[in-house]
Amino acid sequence: NSSFKGRGGILYIDVENGMIAFISAYNPMKIQVFNAARIGGARTVASAMTGIRFVFYLDGKKVSMPTLLTNKIVSTKSGIGAEAVSKADTFVTLLLTAKARAEGKM
């Protein structure tokens, strides 16, 4: 239903079926398709110094997806910073909803 392309790779989220596909930038020849029940710790990380991203864990391995790439310090309250935080929050919500659907909680 939703996709995100970032420096870390490409993430596809099928909320309705509780499935996720991921193509890592570090291994672009392998498409990983998995049940969303396998993810955990999905959250937004917003820092003016280290950037804005959403992270989640797949079987204990951290996956980080930046929503704002810049070599400058950006306030999370500025227009571009707030937009990047909102995008990260949206994908965290999608991940958690897909996980709930996969676990049969919806």
N, C-alpha and C positions, 0 to 999 in steps of 0.2 A: 504494500500500500504506500510506503514511503521509502525514500532513498536519500542517502547523504554521501557526498563525495568530498573527501578531505585529504589532507596530506598523509594520514595514516592508512587510507584505503577507501573502499567503497562499501557502504553498509546498506542492506536492503531489509526492511522490516515488514513482515506480513502479519499485522496485528490480528486480523480475523482468524487466521489459522495457527497463530502462536509460533511462527517460524522466522528465522533470521538467516540471511546469507551475508557473508563477509568475504571481500577480496582484499587481502592485505597488500599494502604498497611494497612490503618486503618479500612477498611471495605471490606476485600477480598471476602466476600460472595455475594457482590452486584456488578453486572456489569452495569455500566452507559453508555448508548448509547445516543448520542445527536447530533443535527445538529450543525455544526461548526459555524454557524451564531451566536450562543450563547456565543462564546468566545470573549475576548477582552484583550488588554494590553499585548499581547505576546511579550516577549523580553528576551534577554540574560543578565544575571547578572554575571559579572566576577570580582572577588576580590581575591587577594592573601590571605586575612585574613578570609573571610567568605565562600570562595569556588566558584565554577563555576557551574551554573545551568541555566535552562531556566524556566521562569514563564509565566503563563497566568491566566486569570480570567474567571471562568465559572459562569455566572449569578452573578457576583460581588464577588465570593469566590475565593481566591487566591489558585492556584495549583503550587507547586514548585517541579521541577524535577532536582535533582543534576546530573551532568554529570561527576563529579570527587569527589570521596569520599576519604579523607585522613585526618589524624590528624596532618599533617605538613603544613607549609606555602609553597605554590607552586606559582611560578611566572607564570603569564598568558602568558609570552613570552617564557617560557621553552618549550621543546618538548611536555611533557605530558599536560602542561597547555594550550598550543596552540591547541592541539588536542581536549581537553575538550571544549574549546571555539568554535571551529569549529563545533563540534557535536551539541552544544547548538544552534548555529546560524542556522544549517541545520534544526533542529526541529522547530525553530521559523518560518523559511521560509515555511516549510510544513504546520504548523498551519495557517499561514496567507493566504496561497494559498487555503487551504481547506475552510477557512472562505469566501474568495472571491468567490469560486465556489458555496458555499451554498447560498450566497447572489445574485448569478446570475451575478456577475461582470466579469466573465471569459467566 
